[in-house]
Structure formats: C-alpha cells, structure tokens
C-alpha cells in the first residue's frame, strides 16, 4: 500500500496497518485487499459492484473492516454492500470512505449498505467519512444504510463526518421487530460552502422495539445542513430522536424531527436545539486562561467527541 | 494585591441611569476576605468587574501594582485571577476531567485530577469521566466549580456564593474546604457569601450595599454591627405585621 492509501485508512478506519480479522479494502473502485475468517465470509457480487459479508450465527468478538478510498479525480464509485449477521452473533463492523481529490472534477462515492441482523445478534457499526485534497473538484459522499433487525437484535451505529466532504446526502432506513434496538449517534461538522443532508426513518414494528437517534452537528462558514428524522411507532415501543446543532459564522441548520404514532402504546419523543455557542460557556473557559478561539475549539471538540 | 480605585458601574434602566457600583474603593491584601451585603447590592457585579467579565464605567483596577483595567478575561486569568461562578455553566460533551485539566493548564495524571475532586467531597471515580451536562445537580456542579479553582491555584481566587445550592450536609464539608484552602493557599481568597460560618473564618469582611462599601473590618468589628442592623430590620418588619 502506498502512503496516501495508508493515510486515508487511518482517517476513515483508525487503521495503522492492514487490520486483523476479516477485511475488504476498496481502492478507486477495485479490490485492493481482502481477508476472510472461519466465521466471516466476504463474497464479491456478480450482478453489480459490491460485496456480501456473511457472518455465521454465534460469531463472537470478531470484527470486519471495509474501508473505501477514492483518490482518482472524476471517479464516480457506486457500491452495494450487504451484511448478513447470523443469530446470536456479536461483532464490530467498521466502514468508512475517504476521498482524496487532487483534480478539478467531482469525485463521488455512493455506498448502499443493507444490514440483515438475525435474532439476538448484536452489531456495532462504525462509519467515518472524510475528504481532503488540493483539487477544486467536489468531494461527494452519499451513503445509504438500510437496516432490518430481527427479534431482540441490537445495532449501534456511529456515523461521523468531520471534515472535507463538500456534499452529502445520508439516508438511513430501519425496520425493527419485537424487542429489537437501534441506537444511532451521528456527528457532523461542515465548513465553507458544504452541504450535508441527513434523512433517518425508523419503523418500530415489533412489541418493545426501541430506538434512540441522536445527531450532534456544527455548521461553520456558509455551510448548510438539513436533518430529517422520522420515527414511526407501529406497536408498543419506545423512540427518541434528538438533534443538537451549533451554529457558527453564517451556518444554516434546518432540523425536522417527526414522530408518527400509530399505536396507543407507542411512546415517542423528539428534541431539537440549535444555536450558537453560549456566551457563558466561552466566558467560563476564558476565566481558566483560554483565549476565545481556544475556548471555542474546546467546546466544539467536546461536543463532537 | 488587588486594589479597586473609584470603580463605578452604571446601567440604563427605563431610560434612567442607575448606579450598580458607586465609587467603590477597596484594597485586598489579606488572605481571606468575605464580601457580604443584601441582594442587589453589587457584590456579583464587583466580582465580574475584577475577573474582566464586565467593564466598569469608570475607575481603575490594580493587581499586584499593575493596572489591569483594560485587560481581557483571558489575560487576567493568566495573571492569576480565578473566578468561581455563582451559577456554574454546563457543557455538552466536556467531562469533569477535561475541565480540571483546562483549569490546571496542562494534562494531569488521573490520580492528581481525582485528588482535586476528593478535596471538594466528591467521590472521584464516580465523577471524573462524567459530562458537565444536565445530569449533574446544581450542588455537584458547584463543587466541581470549586475543584477547578483549587486546580488552578492562582494568586487570587474569587468565589461567588459557593454555598448557594449546596445541601446542609455538604455545607459542613464546604466550610472545611475553605478552611483548608485558607491554610494552604499562597494567595488571597475572596468569597461572596451570606453565611455566618464563612464570615466567621474571614480575616476581613466587606459589607457592600446599594453599590457602596458600607463597612470594612475584622469580623469583631463588622459582625456585631451587621447583626444589629438585621435585627433592627426584623423588628421594623415585626412592628408592621403586628
């Protein structure tokens, strides 16, 4: 692997070398490395670009890394990745996409990830998006995540986009059966003229299905963000969605939480708070000896930690 | 150490000028000074003027002989002024450890950071990684605020009503914390307080009322007068009721 590839892997998957366990590295639309284990198989799709990741029932304490790197200016990469997580499995899946754009043409990666989570299975899914490069072309990432969680299954999804992505539309849809749980933690920071749109829809179909969808974001420069989060309570269930955004400069945030209760015992809550950094927070940190700029950085770093 | 020279602070209320502080002259050289007086008397405003949060309308502030009137909050903090807020601020995401480290100015060992929390009667392991958010009670936040000031260890530490919002049990510990600080600290402590037990351990008491220094002296000099005045106020009130 060359230096640029290693650097991007570190940014999107915290990897310092080729990961342990199962992995699949996609570089400029082609396979750059793959490893499978006794319990985790990765198979290339034949009808369209992408892979199937099949995790055997009962697989415990294993991880799968599937980072994507795009460094060829002008490339539009589309990929379909399907995850089949067997019953009672307990695994960590780390995805992520880094775009390094060195040219003047737009560079784009659209990843469509579908999760089929078996009964009582537990998945932690970590996804990071990152863009860089001196080129004037746009860095565009449009991830779609579709999640089906079977009875008493559990998924925690941490999705982060902190830097360098000019335009993103992030769609996440989930359907939960009896006793299933979905926790989503989203962190976004946009700069300059960037645009980030997030659309969550969670259907709580089963008895005791639970979801918590929390987004924290910072909009700097002239960037714009849209946050749509819809929770449908179709049974006796519990859903909570929260959008917390900090505005800076001329940033713009539009938060639209939506609750759709179709059952008497559906308990749904939404919260949204948008505003600039509170003056008293800055003052407090300045009384500890920080400059206004240092105080601002500490507050933002803590908020998006 | 600290000198306020002819400090005035005026605000406009209903298009009328109102004096919050009126020609306050004060020298603080002792190690433990309590500022007391009725609500609305200007105590918190004075503390904020010393910390640089409010700019006085006129007057001068000298700190160790240097004129700091025009210095920013940050510059004053770095010269050795600490200020514990009456109402501590909450931060989503920042932890108790983050703030103790920022207060100290460099990353502390976990043991040392925990030591500051233990000083204010908090069980360190339960709190050190907690976020400074709405899950903490007012009393817990006040104690963390005090721990931050101890961690800074500056020449002048100002506390704005540290006892407010702290339960009776914790209050006894708080008195102990200040008695301890009084022994150890290498500078001055200035506490805004209404509590007799805090006034009792002060070297000097300043009574600030209606924006003016009404009394200044040792507790033997000031306290009898103070309690006599409040007894009078009470009897006047009683007369009205009866």
Interface residues (C-beta under 8 A of the other chain):
Chain A: X216 X244 X278 X280 X281 X283 X284 X285 X286 X287 X288 X289 X290 X291 X292 X298 X299 X301 X302 X303 X304 X305
Chain B: X51 X53 X72 X73 X74 X77 X78 X81 X82 X83 X85 X88 X89 X91 X92 X93 X94 X95 X98 X99 X102 X103 X105 X148 X152
